[in-house]
């Protein structure tokens, strides 16, 4: 299962969902869905999110094994 640290990184950078969405060309709703784990972003969107935080994709998104 794909997990992420978007909410944590947004807080660290003092960005609202709307601020991050505007920065990467997405909607606030998309950011909310990604944070809840209800939406897996495209590679392009994942790269844009990582770039917004000046980190690697692996620092934002990771796989959590079941069981």
Phi, psi and omega per residue, in radians:
X1 nan 2.359 -3.133
X2 -1.391 2.164 3.101
X3 -2.010 2.888 -3.137
X4 -2.631 2.880 3.121
X5 -2.053 0.511 -3.070
X6 -1.086 -0.847 -3.108
X7 -1.039 -0.799 3.135
X8 -1.049 -0.778 -3.112
X9 -1.249 -0.601 3.067
X10 -1.069 -0.768 3.133
X11 -1.101 -0.742 3.140
X12 -1.071 -0.609 -3.126
X13 -1.660 0.077 3.114
X14 0.972 0.813 3.109
X15 -1.973 2.440 3.004
X16 -1.437 2.953 3.064
X17 -1.027 -0.705 -3.138
X18 -1.115 -0.736 3.129
X19 -1.055 -0.822 -3.130
X20 -1.133 -0.760 -3.136
X21 -1.012 -0.797 -3.131
X22 -1.106 -0.701 -3.105
X23 -1.109 -0.587 -3.064
X24 -1.882 0.000 3.109
X25 1.355 0.641 3.117
X26 -2.160 -3.073 3.082
X27 -1.777 2.784 3.089
X28 -1.074 -0.635 3.138
X29 -1.099 -0.687 3.114
X30 -1.089 -0.761 3.126
X31 -1.071 -0.764 3.119
X32 -1.056 -0.756 3.132
X33 -1.150 -0.693 3.105
X34 -1.096 -0.819 -3.121
X35 -1.049 -0.650 3.139
X36 -1.370 -0.195 -3.112
X37 1.457 0.231 -3.134
X38 -1.555 -0.101 -3.106
X39 -2.537 2.187 3.074
X40 -1.643 2.055 -3.089
X41 -1.223 2.742 3.031
X42 -1.148 2.893 3.098
X43 -1.045 -0.735 3.138
X44 -1.053 -0.811 -3.131
X45 -1.163 -0.698 3.104
X46 -1.073 -0.719 3.107
X47 -1.132 -0.698 3.119
X48 -1.131 -0.696 3.117
X49 -1.116 -0.835 3.126
X50 -1.046 -0.745 3.131
X51 -1.098 -0.655 3.128
X52 -1.070 -0.519 3.134
X53 -1.729 0.011 -3.108
X54 0.984 0.782 3.104
X55 -2.342 3.058 3.074
X56 -1.443 2.791 3.100
X57 -1.017 -0.665 -3.115
X58 -1.136 -0.405 3.098
X59 -1.370 -0.333 3.141
X60 -1.756 -0.787 -3.062
X61 -2.007 2.450 3.123
X62 -2.643 2.745 3.117
X63 -1.630 2.340 3.058
X64 -1.972 2.104 -3.111
X65 -1.282 2.449 3.071
X66 -1.450 2.539 3.036
X67 1.235 nan nan
